Amino acid sequence: MFAIREIIDLAIRLEKNGESTYRQAIQRSSDGELKTALSWMAQEEASHAQWFSKLRVSLDQEGKNPFLEEMSRELFDDLVGGQSFSLKEVDFAGVESLEELVEVFIEFEKDTVLFYEMIAPFFVPKPAKAALPVR
């Protein structure tokens, strides 16, 4: 159904959505320590997206199927869109401590892993499944 390129596209989208959410939260926070942590997390998400993008470029050199690429892109737009999982529900203006913020980070990362675990059965071939960050 899906190949490694589609998994990577999905991972890039998820990382960018997380980065965007953290950057928006920086604007809503008045605590300097929390802003620093949010900025760090946004940069981490951006770094992850860059890493996946470089991996994608190396795969692109192997050749493409434009029809399948377009279908996958449309599916991912519908499936993921602007999804930021548990971050969507967080009122960052109400987060009062670094410990609370770390809990938010952990929940977001857990949600991301659960999402990959949920979609893993739909990916073929098996080497594509091996690229997912799941158990």
Secondary structure, DSSP 8 states (H G I E B T S, - for coil): -B-HHHHHHHHHHHHHHHHHHHHHHHHH---HHHHHHHHHHHHHHHHHHHHHHHHHHHHHTT---HHHHHHHHHHHHHHTTT--GGGGG--GGG--SHHHHHHHHHHHHHHHHHHHHHHGGGB-SHHHHHTSS--
